[in-house]
Amino acid sequence: MRVSFKNSSAAKPSVSSVIDLTSQDGFSPGSPGTEAGPRLVLRCRSVSDVVQAMAYAAETGARIVPRGGGHCFVNRCPADGIVVELSGLDRITVDDTGVATIGAGARLGAVYAALHGEGRTIPAGCGDTVGIAGLTLGGGIGILGRQYGLTCDRLVGAQVVLADRSVVECGEHRESELFWALRGAGGGQFGIVTELRFATVPEPSVCRIEGHWPAPQNLVPAWQDWAPDAPDGLTANLTVQTGRTTLFGASTLPPAETEELLRELTARAGVLYAIDLRLDVPYSMVKPTFSVLDPVGGSRRVRSEFFSRTLSDRTTSQLLDQLTGNRRLAFTAMGGAYHRVAEEATAFAHRGERFLLEQVGDPGDPWVDEAWRAAHAEGSGRVYPNFPDLALEDPARAYHADNYPRLAALKNRYDPLRVFDFPQAL
Ligand SMILES: Cc1cc2nc3c(=O)[nH]c(=O)nc-3n(C[C@H](O)[C@H](O)[C@H](O)COP(=O)(O)OP(=O)(O)OC[C@H]3O[C@@H](n4cnc5c(N)ncnc54)[C@H](O)[C@@H]3O)c2cc1C
């Protein structure tokens, strides 16, 4: 089936139109988008839809951008571009060996729920509506990650429509270089992934951790010295904003050991033990409860960096002194299983880092840049590919470190004509 607009009210669309490729007559215009949106959204429900969408883009010379959960921090589709929308490819199955096959349009909430039904799970992120594809292709950090690694570390195979519109399967022994690149280089670089296969783990019952204090006091330095070195089974992240410092996470360790470790943190920080532990919660049920801890609504600007050492007292004070209004610092613990994969074993190059720090603020707030610069003086210069930052001076180095030359060579091999391109692409 060819994509054609001649019988459709969407003919020559100038603003975003949604064309459903699998509707009865081949296309059915959906709701119009905004002036700023892409020219066209092609909604796909099968691999052949994706191939057709790419053929249409090639015919028209339009830039094409895949969309999974649509949560990318930056808009990678130009106003005259075409979005290949994959939410219809959302099938999730688990075989007898525990391998889950997940359509690239599935979102995390649905993934956790489906795997829970089989008593299985994968280490992945918190946002229910985040897409499994975008998350996995850039790495995938979450509260089981210190125990089981990045989401991409559980990937065992994928189906991809390449720039030349061929459909390939990749894995450790097939298209192994492509498989290497898909694990952490970031989305939208090599092709459109249509299906992902993961080696799942048994879903644990966890102890949910939530603590609140009115001021950060010494929690920020104490957390940095403690959280990345905690046993793998415990992940506790820290957010700091005006009048509220929050510790949240989960532990697969026995409750007494979990409490002992948390008491070690509060003792180091010299704060009261104000931590609530909820025992025996299925991992899949814990994740959505953390979204209510994020009180800053609306659009936000995020800058971030990995750190391999504790921030100096001077920098910590500088960051905390300016924390007013909607400004927020978010510390995510690394270490554990994240470190047990060599930096060159997958495209995700940031294996030796102790924590990730995000500066979050209102879009026009100059503090985001100021705070980022202050912290950057002590940072590793490495940035998580899933937290793209258009202000970076050397994005290739920041996102990919020493894996960049190999990734650049693979980009030339798999997409020599740069069918997939965006600012800061390989
Ligand atoms: C509310 C929220 C919570 C988050 N929580 C976490 C978290 O806990 N842990 C974490 O690690 N990250 C987290 N993130 C960051 C998240 O990992 C990235 O934003 C990720 O890129 C989102 O993927 P997506 O599919 O939703 O977005 P999209 O915008 O659809 O995709 C992101 C990128 O991947 C490309 N892409 C999407 N689908 C495909 C495909 N099928 N084939 C090839 N390329 C594709 C897109 O073109 C784009 O470049 C969060 C983000 C938000 C907004």
The ligand as an SDF file (V2000), in Angstrom:
LIG
                    3D

 53 58  0  0  0  0  0  0  0  0999 V2000
    8.2980   12.1180   33.1670 C   0  0  0  0  0  0  0  0  0  0  0  0
    9.6140   11.5100   32.7650 C   0  0  0  0  0  0  0  0  0  0  0  0
   10.1650   10.5150   33.5580 C   0  0  0  0  0  0  0  0  0  0  0  0
   11.3820    9.9390   33.2040 C   0  0  0  0  0  0  0  0  0  0  0  0
   11.9060    8.9780   34.0010 N   0  0  0  0  0  0  0  0  0  0  0  0
   13.0630    8.3840   33.6360 C   0  0  0  0  0  0  0  0  0  0  0  0
   13.6300    7.3640   34.4460 C   0  0  0  0  0  0  0  0  0  0  0  0
   13.1040    7.0120   35.5020 O   0  0  0  0  0  0  0  0  0  0  0  0
   14.7810    6.7890   34.0190 N   0  0  0  0  0  0  0  0  0  0  0  0
   15.3960    7.1500   32.8520 C   0  0  0  0  0  0  0  0  0  0  0  0
   16.4190    6.5660   32.5130 O   0  0  0  0  0  0  0  0  0  0  0  0
   14.8850    8.1180   32.0810 N   0  0  0  0  0  0  0  0  0  0  0  0
   13.7510    8.7510   32.4460 C   0  0  0  0  0  0  0  0  0  0  0  0
   13.2440    9.7490   31.6710 N   0  0  0  0  0  0  0  0  0  0  0  0
   13.9460   10.1330   30.4410 C   0  0  0  0  0  0  0  0  0  0  0  0
   13.5370    9.1990   29.3090 C   0  0  0  0  0  0  0  0  0  0  0  0
   14.3250    8.0310   29.3770 O   0  0  0  0  0  0  0  0  0  0  0  0
   13.7690    9.8640   27.9400 C   0  0  0  0  0  0  0  0  0  0  0  0
   13.0250   11.0460   27.8760 O   0  0  0  0  0  0  0  0  0  0  0  0
   13.4230    8.9120   26.8060 C   0  0  0  0  0  0  0  0  0  0  0  0
   14.0960    9.3210   25.6530 O   0  0  0  0  0  0  0  0  0  0  0  0
   11.9350    8.8850   26.5660 C   0  0  0  0  0  0  0  0  0  0  0  0
   11.6100    7.9520   25.5950 O   0  0  0  0  0  0  0  0  0  0  0  0
   10.1930    8.0630   24.8610 P   0  0  0  0  0  0  0  0  0  0  0  0
   10.0530    6.8750   23.9820 O   0  0  0  0  0  0  0  0  0  0  0  0
    9.1420    8.3350   25.8550 O   0  0  0  0  0  0  0  0  0  0  0  0
   10.3670    9.4150   24.0570 O   0  0  0  0  0  0  0  0  0  0  0  0
   10.3990    9.7410   22.4930 P   0  0  0  0  0  0  0  0  0  0  0  0
   10.4070   11.2300   22.4410 O   0  0  0  0  0  0  0  0  0  0  0  0
    9.3220    9.0400   21.7630 O   0  0  0  0  0  0  0  0  0  0  0  0
   11.7820    9.1460   22.0330 O   0  0  0  0  0  0  0  0  0  0  0  0
   13.0210    9.5730   22.5490 C   0  0  0  0  0  0  0  0  0  0  0  0
   14.0790    9.4530   21.4440 C   0  0  0  0  0  0  0  0  0  0  0  0
   14.1350    8.1110   20.9940 O   0  0  0  0  0  0  0  0  0  0  0  0
   13.7580    8.0330   19.6160 C   0  0  0  0  0  0  0  0  0  0  0  0
   12.8980    6.8640   19.4580 N   0  0  0  0  0  0  0  0  0  0  0  0
   11.6910    6.6570   20.0350 C   0  0  0  0  0  0  0  0  0  0  0  0
   11.2030    5.4780   19.6310 N   0  0  0  0  0  0  0  0  0  0  0  0
   12.1190    4.9400   18.7970 C   0  0  0  0  0  0  0  0  0  0  0  0
   12.1660    3.7430   18.0510 C   0  0  0  0  0  0  0  0  0  0  0  0
   11.1720    2.8630   18.1000 N   0  0  0  0  0  0  0  0  0  0  0  0
   13.2450    3.4980   17.2930 N   0  0  0  0  0  0  0  0  0  0  0  0
   14.2770    4.3820   17.2350 C   0  0  0  0  0  0  0  0  0  0  0  0
   14.2680    5.5480   17.9180 N   0  0  0  0  0  0  0  0  0  0  0  0
   13.2110    5.8110   18.6850 C   0  0  0  0  0  0  0  0  0  0  0  0
   13.0320    9.3260   19.3220 C   0  0  0  0  0  0  0  0  0  0  0  0
   13.1340    9.6830   17.9510 O   0  0  0  0  0  0  0  0  0  0  0  0
   13.7540   10.3010   20.2290 C   0  0  0  0  0  0  0  0  0  0  0  0
   14.9590   10.7020   19.6280 O   0  0  0  0  0  0  0  0  0  0  0  0
   12.0450   10.3640   32.0160 C   0  0  0  0  0  0  0  0  0  0  0  0
   11.4790   11.3750   31.2310 C   0  0  0  0  0  0  0  0  0  0  0  0
   10.2910   11.9440   31.5970 C   0  0  0  0  0  0  0  0  0  0  0  0
    9.7150   13.0240   30.7350 C   0  0  0  0  0  0  0  0  0  0  0  0
  1  2  1  0
  2  3  1  0
  2 52  2  0
  3  4  2  0
  4  5  1  0
  4 50  1  0
  5  6  2  0
  6  7  1  0
  6 13  1  0
  7  8  2  0
  7  9  1  0
  9 10  1  0
 10 11  2  0
 10 12  1  0
 12 13  2  0
 13 14  1  0
 14 15  1  0
 14 50  1  0
 15 16  1  0
 16 17  1  0
 16 18  1  0
 18 19  1  0
 18 20  1  0
 20 21  1  0
 20 22  1  0
 22 23  1  0
 23 24  1  0
 24 25  2  0
 24 26  1  0
 24 27  1  0
 27 28  1  0
 28 29  2  0
 28 30  1  0
 28 31  1  0
 31 32  1  0
 32 33  1  0
 33 34  1  0
 33 48  1  0
 34 35  1  0
 35 36  1  0
 35 46  1  0
 36 37  1  0
 36 45  1  0
 37 38  2  0
 38 39  1  0
 39 40  1  0
 39 45  2  0
 40 41  1  0
 40 42  2  0
 42 43  1  0
 43 44  2  0
 44 45  1  0
 46 47  1  0
 46 48  1  0
 48 49  1  0
 50 51  2  0
 51 52  1  0
 52 53  1  0
M  END
$$$$
